Amino acid sequence: MTKMNSAPNTFSPSLDLTGRVALLTGASSGIGARWARLLASAGARVVLCARRADRLEQMRVDIVADGGQAIAVPMDVTDEPSTIAAYDAAERAFGPVDTVVANAGTTAAGPVSEQPVEAFDEVVAINLRGVFLTAREGARRMMRAGSADSGRGRIVLTSSVTAFDVSPGVAAYSATKAAVVQMGKVMAREWIREGINVNMICPGYIRTDLNAAWFDTPAGQKQIQSFPRRRLSSQSDLDVPLLFLASDLSSGVTGTSITVDDGQTL
């Protein structure tokens, strides 16, 4: 009879990101601001990217004061030279980026029939073109740095439950978030042999700068009451999914969308 090994199990899963260099867009507010601090507290050296330089610098100061490592890099995700420059700055400060969180996003609320084409174009430029440029440049850098051998490339794209759920009033936003999911799957397939995992996080409705005014209206309160738990999701619900997808523990996970919505779409 085969005897079971009586030695204690020495495997200890860890969400520690020490040694990683993480570039995060949309880092100046909302979910991005929380994720910036989270990545730094987990040990990653963080490249904070957004258009609002003053907010980024204050965040950098706060992270360093807490013992983390970070640099602030003003970046326009819709602009290819700006994106390339951000990665150049990251490499000068910390070395090659091996973890990318493409989180920058915006919305334009209102009925489709009343939506100015300029507003539609801005949402597409930031939410889709911006994710494309951020992920593509990150993958190029990872490949040059040897991700095919290390297998440690990680790209996380922020999508939304509106990619799957019909949400009147946010047609452009919903369309771009659905496109991010499909684009992420294609990227995952194309880069699977390059040691790069691409995954999507689809948050539910969380109070942020983009939607706070809406949820303070009677219609917004009615929407909250329509959710099974009659509440908004918490930003903290996204902490572990992000750390998992950014860590070595997710080596076997790519092309996957993780919905974190407190059951709002049930």
TORBAZA-200028 format. One record per residue (C-alpha): residue in one letter; x, y, z. Coordinates in steps of 0.25 Angstrom, whole numbers, plus 5000, padded with zeros to 4 digits. Each point is the difference from the previous one (the first is absolute). Example, Ala and Ser with C-alpha at 12.3 -4.5 7.8 and 13.67 -1.06 7.14 Angstrom:
! residues 2
A504949825031S500650144998
END
This chain:
! residues 266
M500050005000T500550144996K500350085012M499650155001N501150105001S499950055015A500850124997P499350135001N499550074987T501150104997F499250074989S499650145004P499250084990S500450145000L499550134994D501350075002L500550084988T501450035005G500950024988R498950034990V500050144993A498550034997L499550114991L498650055003T499250104992G498850085006A500850005013S499650145004S498649975006G498949905002I500349854999G501450034994A500450085012R499749895009W500749904991A501250085000R500150005015L499749855000L501149964990A501050085008S499649945013A500149864994G501550034997A499950054985R500850124995V498850084994V500050094988L498850105002C499450054987A498950104997R499850134995R499950085013A501450025004D499750075013R499249885005L501049904996E501150075007Q499250005013M499849864999R501449974997V500450085013D499049925008I500449864995V501550045003A499650055014D499449865002G501349934996G499649974986Q500750034987A499350084989I500250104989A499050104994V500050014985P499050094993M499449924989D498950014989V499549864997T499550044987D501350054995E501049904995P501350095002S499550035015T499849855002I501449964995A500650125009A499349945012Y500649864998D501450074998A499950075013A499649875007E501249934995R500950115003A499550005015F499749865002G500449914988P499149934991V498550005003D499449855002T498750045005V499050094993V498650055005A499350074989N498950075009A499850144994G498650034996T498950104998T498550004997A499050094993A498649985006G498750034992P499149944990V500649954987S499150104992E500550125008Q501549955000P501050104993V500949934991E501250075007A499649945013F499949864994D501450024994E500650045013V499549875007V500549914989A501350075000I500349985015N499349875003L500449924987R501150074993G500750035013V499949865005F500549954986L501250095001T500349975014A500049854999R500750004987E501250085004G500049925013A500049874993R501150054990R500950035012M499749875007M500449924988R501350084999A500349985014G499949844999S498649985004A499949874991D501149945010S499550065013G498549984998R499850125009G499350104991R498750045005I499050104994V498650035007L499050084992T498850075007S498749974994S498650015007V498749925002T499450094990A500849924989F498949895003D498950075006V499150104993S500150145006P499250114993G500750135000V501449954999A500149944986A501450054996Y500549965013S499449865000A500449984986T501550035003K500049915012A499449884992A501150034990V501150005010V499549865004Q500149944986M501350084997G500649945013K499749864996V500650024986M501350065007A500049885010R500049904988E501050084992W501050015011I499849875007R501349954996E500750135003G499849975015I499050115001N498649985007V498950104997N498850005008M498850095003I499350055013C498650044998P499550085012G498650025004Y499450145003I501050065010R499950155004T501150084993D500250144995L499449954987N498649965006A499950075013A499050114995W499149894994F499949925012D499650125008T498850024991P498649935003A500249924988G501449965004Q499549965014K498949924993Q501049924992I500849975013Q498749945006S499849924988F501349925003P499849875007R500750055013R499550144998R501450065000L501250054992S501249914999S501250035008Q501450044994S500649905010D499349894993L501050014989D501350005008V500249855000P499649974986L501050114995L501149955009F499849864995L500050034985A501350095002S500749895008D500749874997L498849925005S499250034987S501049934991G498949914995V499050114998T499950084987G498950054991T499050005012S499050105004I499850015015T498750075004V499950065014D498750065002D499449965013G498949924992Q499550134993T499849934987L499349885006
END
